[in-house]
Amino acid sequence: MADMVNTGSRGGGGFLDFNYGRSFAGILKAVQAIVIFIAFLCITCSEWTHYSTYRYFEVVTIWFFIMVLVFYLIYLTRLHQKMTCIHWPLTEFLHYAVATVLILVASIIGATKAYGYAGLAAGVFFGFASAILYGVGAWQSYKMWRVPQPATVTV
């Protein structure tokens, strides 16, 4: 079992890539997951009467929470190197672009209904923070997709 786990001190081909967890992209995904889950919890625990807005915000936040965890696990376990039939930078860019727009729309709609509801206001705040974080992720993945990366040589 110890042979399957990369401790980060070796550059070997272990099952888990702990260096990804310490990279900017890995930390960004972890922060995105935390912030969007807080937004989901704030909305779920608040009591307000706009049921359609509530459901939309809830569905968008939990969906993109799950998706960011899926992407994090794909990169942490190096599945993106094994599944070469998928263009990962483009896939991640599309995920981030759609997430940014839908979370921003959910937050704007929630903000219009937040008067008098502290839980909703907190959820909307974390929703806007998530939209910003997902926008940063979109920009980073766009750069990985469109800007040619220098070739690396391994000896």
PASEBA-1860 file (N, C-alpha, C; in nm, 3 decimals):
! residues 155
1> MADMVNTG> 0.082/-0.119/0.000/0.000/0.000/0.000/0.086/0.125/0.000 ~ 0.198/0.122/0.071/0.285/0.239/0.078/0.347/0.270/-0.057 ~ 0.363/0.168/-0.143/0.421/0.191/-0.274/0.325/0.266/-0.365 ~ 0.196/0.260/-0.337/0.096/0.323/-0.424/0.078/0.472/-0.394 ~ 0.130/0.520/-0.282/0.106/0.658/-0.244/0.234/0.738/-0.260 ~ 0.224/0.846/-0.333/0.336/0.937/-0.350/0.336/1.033/-0.233 ~ 0.443/1.035/-0.157/0.448/1.120/-0.039/0.482/1.263/-0.071 ~ 0.513/1.290/-0.194/0.546/1.427/-0.232/0.696/1.450/-0.230
9> SRGGGGFL> 0.772/1.367/-0.160/0.915/1.386/-0.157/0.981/1.324/-0.279 ~ 0.915/1.227/-0.342/0.966/1.166/-0.463/0.885/1.220/-0.581 ~ 0.943/1.217/-0.695/0.869/1.257/-0.815/0.811/1.136/-0.883 ~ 0.806/1.023/-0.815/0.769/0.895/-0.874/0.627/0.889/-0.923 ~ 0.593/0.775/-0.974/0.462/0.757/-1.035/0.364/0.694/-0.940 ~ 0.351/0.742/-0.819/0.257/0.687/-0.723/0.113/0.713/-0.766 ~ 0.022/0.654/-0.691/-0.120/0.665/-0.722/-0.172/0.807/-0.699 ~ -0.131/0.871/-0.589/-0.177/1.005/-0.558/-0.066/1.107/-0.584
17> DFNYGRSF> -0.105/1.221/-0.633/-0.012/1.330/-0.661/-0.032/1.439/-0.556 ~ 0.039/1.428/-0.445/0.023/1.525/-0.337/0.079/1.661/-0.376 ~ 0.166/1.665/-0.476/0.216/1.795/-0.523/0.103/1.875/-0.587 ~ 0.006/1.807/-0.648/-0.108/1.878/-0.704/-0.188/1.947/-0.593 ~ -0.203/1.882/-0.481/-0.275/1.940/-0.368/-0.210/2.066/-0.315 ~ -0.080/2.079/-0.336/-0.006/2.198/-0.291/0.010/2.303/-0.401 ~ -0.032/2.269/-0.522/-0.019/2.364/-0.632/-0.130/2.469/-0.626 ~ -0.114/2.574/-0.707/-0.216/2.679/-0.709/-0.351/2.624/-0.753
25> AGILKAVQ> -0.350/2.539/-0.855/-0.476/2.483/-0.906/-0.543/2.395/-0.800 ~ -0.464/2.316/-0.728/-0.520/2.229/-0.625/-0.577/2.308/-0.508 ~ -0.504/2.409/-0.465/-0.551/2.493/-0.354/-0.675/2.571/-0.397 ~ -0.676/2.619/-0.522/-0.793/2.692/-0.573/-0.917/2.603/-0.572 ~ -0.904/2.480/-0.617/-1.019/2.388/-0.616/-1.067/2.360/-0.474 ~ -0.974/2.343/-0.380/-1.013/2.318/-0.241/-1.087/2.438/-0.184 ~ -1.038/2.557/-0.210/-1.105/2.679/-0.160/-1.242/2.695/-0.227 ~ -1.250/2.667/-0.357/-1.379/2.673/-0.427/-1.480/2.578/-0.362
33> AIVIFIAF> -1.435/2.457/-0.333/-1.525/2.358/-0.272/-1.574/2.406/-0.136 ~ -1.485/2.460/-0.056/-1.523/2.507/0.078/-1.621/2.624/0.070 ~ -1.590/2.723/-0.013/-1.674/2.843/-0.021/-1.812/2.811/-0.078 ~ -1.817/2.729/-0.183/-1.949/2.700/-0.241/-2.031/2.610/-0.148 ~ -1.964/2.524/-0.071/-2.038/2.443/0.026/-2.093/2.530/0.139 ~ -2.019/2.630/0.180/-2.070/2.725/0.281/-2.192/2.799/0.226 ~ -2.186/2.839/0.099/-2.301/2.906/0.037/-2.423/2.813/0.038 ~ -2.400/2.687/0.003/-2.509/2.589/0.004/-2.567/2.574/0.145
41> LCITCSEW> -2.481/2.563/0.245/-2.530/2.547/0.382/-2.607/2.669/0.430 ~ -2.559/2.788/0.396/-2.630/2.910/0.436/-2.770/2.915/0.377 ~ -2.782/2.879/0.252/-2.913/2.880/0.186/-3.002/2.771/0.243 ~ -2.946/2.652/0.261/-3.026/2.540/0.310/-3.076/2.564/0.452 ~ -2.997/2.628/0.534/-3.034/2.650/0.674/-3.119/2.776/0.694 ~ -3.133/2.859/0.592/-3.213/2.980/0.607/-3.361/2.949/0.580 ~ -3.444/3.034/0.632/-3.588/3.018/0.612/-3.639/3.138/0.534 ~ -3.677/3.113/0.409/-3.735/3.219/0.328/-3.837/3.160/0.235
49> THYSTYRY> -3.916/3.245/0.174/-4.038/3.199/0.109/-4.029/3.189/-0.043 ~ -3.923/3.233/-0.105/-3.911/3.230/-0.251/-3.858/3.093/-0.292 ~ -3.949/2.998/-0.304/-3.913/2.858/-0.322/-3.834/2.832/-0.449 ~ -3.872/2.891/-0.561/-3.801/2.865/-0.688/-3.658/2.920/-0.683 ~ -3.641/3.037/-0.626/-3.506/3.094/-0.611/-3.423/3.006/-0.519 ~ -3.484/2.962/-0.411/-3.417/2.876/-0.315/-3.369/2.748/-0.382 ~ -3.455/2.683/-0.456/-3.418/2.557/-0.522/-3.311/2.578/-0.629 ~ -3.323/2.684/-0.706/-3.223/2.711/-0.809/-3.085/2.732/-0.746
57> FEVVTIWF> -3.078/2.815/-0.644/-2.950/2.841/-0.577/-2.896/2.711/-0.516 ~ -2.982/2.634/-0.455/-2.941/2.509/-0.392/-2.888/2.409/-0.495 ~ -2.957/2.393/-0.605/-2.915/2.298/-0.708/-2.782/2.341/-0.771 ~ -2.769/2.469/-0.803/-2.646/2.519/-0.866/-2.527/2.501/-0.771 ~ -2.543/2.537/-0.645/-2.429/2.528/-0.554/-2.389/2.384/-0.526 ~ -2.484/2.295/-0.505/-2.446/2.158/-0.475/-2.389/2.089/-0.599 ~ -2.441/2.120/-0.718/-2.388/2.060/-0.841/-2.242/2.099/-0.863 ~ -2.211/2.227/-0.850/-2.074/2.270/-0.875/-1.981/2.234/-0.760
65> FIMVLVFY> -2.034/2.214/-0.641/-1.954/2.159/-0.532/-1.911/2.017/-0.566 ~ -2.004/1.937/-0.612/-1.972/1.798/-0.649/-1.874/1.795/-0.766 ~ -1.896/1.881/-0.866/-1.809/1.881/-0.983/-1.666/1.925/-0.949 ~ -1.650/2.023/-0.862/-1.514/2.065/-0.827/-1.444/1.954/-0.749 ~ -1.517/1.878/-0.670/-1.457/1.763/-0.602/-1.417/1.655/-0.702 ~ -1.500/1.634/-0.804/-1.467/1.535/-0.907/-1.339/1.576/-0.981 ~ -1.331/1.702/-1.022/-1.210/1.749/-1.090/-1.088/1.738/-0.999 ~ -1.105/1.773/-0.872/-0.993/1.765/-0.777/-0.944/1.620/-0.767
73> LIYLTRLH> -1.037/1.526/-0.756/-0.998/1.384/-0.746/-0.935/1.333/-0.876 ~ -0.984/1.379/-0.989/-0.926/1.337/-1.117/-0.780/1.381/-1.126 ~ -0.753/1.504/-1.087/-0.615/1.552/-1.094/-0.529/1.494/-0.980 ~ -0.586/1.475/-0.864/-0.510/1.420/-0.751/-0.469/1.276/-0.777 ~ -0.555/1.200/-0.843/-0.525/1.059/-0.872/-0.461/1.040/-1.009 ~ -0.430/1.149/-1.078/-0.366/1.147/-1.209/-0.448/1.076/-1.317 ~ -0.579/1.071/-1.301/-0.663/1.010/-1.404/-0.660/1.089/-1.534 ~ -0.635/1.218/-1.526/-0.629/1.299/-1.647/-0.515/1.256/-1.739
81> QKMTCIHW> -0.413/1.193/-1.684/-0.303/1.143/-1.766/-0.337/1.010/-1.830 ~ -0.428/0.936/-1.770/-0.467/0.806/-1.822/-0.584/0.815/-1.920 ~ -0.669/0.913/-1.901/-0.787/0.931/-1.987/-0.756/1.039/-2.090 ~ -0.682/1.000/-2.192/-0.636/1.097/-2.291/-0.741/1.129/-2.397 ~ -0.854/1.060/-2.395/-0.959/1.088/-2.494/-1.032/1.218/-2.464 ~ -1.012/1.273/-2.347/-1.077/1.398/-2.306/-0.971/1.509/-2.305 ~ -1.004/1.620/-2.366/-0.915/1.736/-2.364/-0.941/1.810/-2.232 ~ -0.860/1.783/-2.132/-0.886/1.829/-1.996/-0.883/1.981/-1.979
89> PLTEFLHY> -0.787/2.053/-2.038/-0.792/2.199/-2.021/-0.920/2.261/-2.078 ~ -0.966/2.213/-2.194/-1.090/2.265/-2.251/-1.211/2.226/-2.165 ~ -1.214/2.102/-2.120/-1.324/2.056/-2.034/-1.331/2.138/-1.906 ~ -1.216/2.160/-1.846/-1.214/2.237/-1.722/-1.253/2.383/-1.747 ~ -1.209/2.439/-1.859/-1.248/2.576/-1.892/-1.399/2.588/-1.908 ~ -1.460/2.495/-1.983/-1.606/2.498/-2.001/-1.679/2.483/-1.868 ~ -1.630/2.393/-1.783/-1.689/2.375/-1.650/-1.685/2.505/-1.571 ~ -1.568/2.569/-1.568/-1.553/2.694/-1.493/-1.636/2.807/-1.552
97> AVATVLIL> -1.640/2.816/-1.684/-1.717/2.924/-1.748/-1.866/2.911/-1.718 ~ -1.919/2.791/-1.733/-2.060/2.767/-1.703/-2.088/2.789/-1.555 ~ -1.999/2.740/-1.469/-2.018/2.757/-1.324/-2.017/2.903/-1.286 ~ -1.926/2.980/-1.342/-1.919/3.123/-1.309/-2.049/3.193/-1.345 ~ -2.101/3.166/-1.462/-2.225/3.232/-1.506/-2.343/3.189/-1.421 ~ -2.360/3.059/-1.400/-2.477/3.010/-1.325/-2.473/3.050/-1.178 ~ -2.356/3.048/-1.117/-2.345/3.090/-0.977/-2.369/3.240/-0.965 ~ -2.318/3.315/-1.061/-2.341/3.459/-1.060/-2.490/3.490/-1.076
105> VASIIGAT> -2.558/3.422/-1.165/-2.703/3.442/-1.184/-2.777/3.404/-1.056 ~ -2.742/3.291/-0.996/-2.808/3.248/-0.872/-2.786/3.350/-0.761 ~ -2.666/3.404/-0.753/-2.635/3.502/-0.648/-2.709/3.633/-0.671 ~ -2.720/3.676/-0.795/-2.792/3.799/-0.825/-2.940/3.782/-0.793 ~ -2.997/3.669/-0.833/-3.138/3.644/-0.803/-3.158/3.637/-0.652 ~ -3.069/3.568/-0.583/-3.078/3.560/-0.437/-3.064/3.696/-0.371 ~ -2.977/3.781/-0.427/-2.957/3.915/-0.369/-3.082/4.000/-0.381 ~ -3.160/3.980/-0.487/-3.282/4.059/-0.502/-3.388/4.019/-0.400
113> KAYGYAGL> -3.376/3.899/-0.344/-3.475/3.849/-0.249/-3.422/3.843/-0.105 ~ -3.301/3.894/-0.081/-3.233/3.873/0.047/-3.276/3.968/0.157 ~ -3.353/4.068/0.128/-3.389/4.166/0.230/-3.465/4.098/0.345 ~ -3.410/4.110/0.464/-3.473/4.055/0.583/-3.436/3.911/0.614 ~ -3.355/3.849/0.535/-3.315/3.709/0.556/-3.162/3.702/0.570 ~ -3.116/3.689/0.692/-2.971/3.690/0.717/-2.902/3.569/0.655 ~ -2.965/3.452/0.663/-2.905/3.332/0.605/-2.892/3.343/0.455 ~ -2.992/3.400/0.391/-2.988/3.419/0.247/-2.880/3.521/0.210
121> AAGVFFGF> -2.870/3.627/0.287/-2.767/3.727/0.259/-2.627/3.667/0.272 ~ -2.607/3.583/0.372/-2.477/3.516/0.388/-2.452/3.421/0.272 ~ -2.554/3.347/0.233/-2.539/3.256/0.120/-2.508/3.329/-0.009 ~ -2.573/3.442/-0.029/-2.548/3.523/-0.149/-2.405/3.577/-0.147 ~ -2.358/3.620/-0.031/-2.219/3.667/-0.019/-2.122/3.557/-0.061 ~ -2.141/3.437/-0.006/-2.052/3.326/-0.042/-2.075/3.282/-0.187 ~ -2.195/3.302/-0.240/-2.220/3.275/-0.381/-2.140/3.368/-0.470 ~ -2.139/3.498/-0.437/-2.057/3.592/-0.514/-1.909/3.560/-0.501
129> ASAILYGV> -1.865/3.522/-0.381/-1.725/3.483/-0.362/-1.692/3.360/-0.447 ~ -1.786/3.266/-0.454/-1.766/3.147/-0.538/-1.757/3.184/-0.685 ~ -1.842/3.276/-0.728/-1.839/3.319/-0.868/-1.703/3.380/-0.901 ~ -1.648/3.457/-0.811/-1.515/3.515/-0.833/-1.409/3.405/-0.839 ~ -1.415/3.310/-0.746/-1.318/3.200/-0.745/-1.330/3.114/-0.871 ~ -1.451/3.087/-0.914/-1.470/3.011/-1.037/-1.425/3.091/-1.159 ~ -1.440/3.222/-1.155/-1.388/3.307/-1.262/-1.236/3.301/-1.271 ~ -1.171/3.300/-1.156/-1.024/3.283/-1.153/-0.987/3.147/-1.210
137> GAWQSYKM> -1.063/3.044/-1.174/-1.038/2.911/-1.230/-1.058/2.908/-1.380 ~ -1.160/2.980/-1.430/-1.184/2.987/-1.574/-1.066/3.054/-1.643 ~ -1.016/3.161/-1.584/-0.903/3.230/-1.644/-0.779/3.141/-1.647 ~ -0.753/3.071/-1.537/-0.637/2.981/-1.531/-0.651/2.867/-1.631 ~ -0.767/2.807/-1.640/-0.785/2.696/-1.734/-0.785/2.746/-1.878 ~ -0.832/2.869/-1.901/-0.824/2.926/-2.035/-0.678/2.943/-2.077 ~ -0.595/2.991/-1.985/-0.453/3.006/-2.016/-0.389/2.871/-2.045 ~ -0.427/2.767/-1.972/-0.373/2.634/-1.998/-0.421/2.580/-2.132
145> WRVPQPAT> -0.541/2.615/-2.171/-0.599/2.565/-2.295/-0.544/2.639/-2.416 ~ -0.538/2.772/-2.411/-0.505/2.852/-2.528/-0.358/2.890/-2.539 ~ -0.287/2.907/-2.429/-0.148/2.948/-2.435/-0.062/2.822/-2.445 ~ 0.019/2.813/-2.547/0.102/2.692/-2.559/0.201/2.682/-2.444 ~ 0.206/2.565/-2.386/0.297/2.540/-2.275/0.433/2.497/-2.330 ~ 0.541/2.539/-2.264/0.672/2.496/-2.312/0.688/2.346/-2.293 ~ 0.755/2.286/-2.388/0.778/2.142/-2.381/0.876/2.112/-2.268 ~ 0.848/2.008/-2.194/0.938/1.969/-2.087/1.012/1.844/-2.129
153> VTV> 1.136/1.838/-2.091/1.218/1.724/-2.126/1.251/1.650/-1.997 ~ 1.224/1.521/-1.996/1.258/1.441/-1.879/1.374/1.351/-1.915 ~ 1.463/1.341/-1.824/1.583/1.257/-1.847/1.571/1.130/-1.770
END
